[in-house]
């Protein structure tokens, strides 16, 4: 029977090449580049979903903050 392995990327946001203006070249990776990096290693996207992460620390305004994240699950045969 086939055996699979999985990898998970949690992204604070989905960036396109247009978002690279002024960003450090060593820190920037577009969503497309990330997908192609996994694809070249034999991975394919199993699921993409978004979630809200709640920061329970009190901010300067006195409220906790929520951030949106994108979760990408990749799958490949071992």
N, C-alpha and C positions, 0 to 999 in steps of 0.2 A: 504494500500500500504506500502511496506517496506521503512523504513527510514535508511539512512546511515550516518555515521560520518567518518571524515577523519583526518589523522595526517600526518605531513610533517617532514621529516628529511633532513637537508642540510649538507652534509659531505664535508670537504675539500679534502678528498681522500678516496679511498676504501682500507681499511687495512685488511690483512689476519693475521692469527695467527703467521706466519713466520716473520711478521713485528714487533712483540712484543719484540724483542731482545733489552734489555736495557731500555725499556719504563717503566714508572711508572705503577704499577698494578691498581692504582685508576683512572688513566687517559686513559688507553688503553681499547678499545672495538673493536673487529674485526667486519667486515661487517656481517659475519655469526652469531656472537653473537647478534648483533643488530637485525637482521632479526628474530632470534629465540625468542628474548625478546618480540617483537611485536606479533609474532605468538602465543606465550603462552597466550597473553591477547586477542586473538580472531581476530587480524588484519590480513589482507592479502595484498600483494603488488598489488597496482593498476597500477602504472607506475614507471619507473626509467628513468631518463634522465640526461644528463650532460649539464652544462652551463658554460660560461666564465664570471667571475666577474671582472670588471675593477676597479682598485683602482685609483681614480683620483688625489690622492695626489702625489706630485712630490717626487720621491725617490732620494737617494744620487747620482744616476747616471743622474738625470735630466729627466727621463722618467717615465710615469705612468706604473704600472704593471698589468698584467692579471693573474688571478688564475682560475684554473678549479675546479668546484664543481660538486658533484653528488646529485641530488634531488630525494628522494624516497617518493612517496605518498602511504599511507596505507589507507585501507577502511575496515569497519566492519559494521554489522547491529547493530542498537541501541537496 
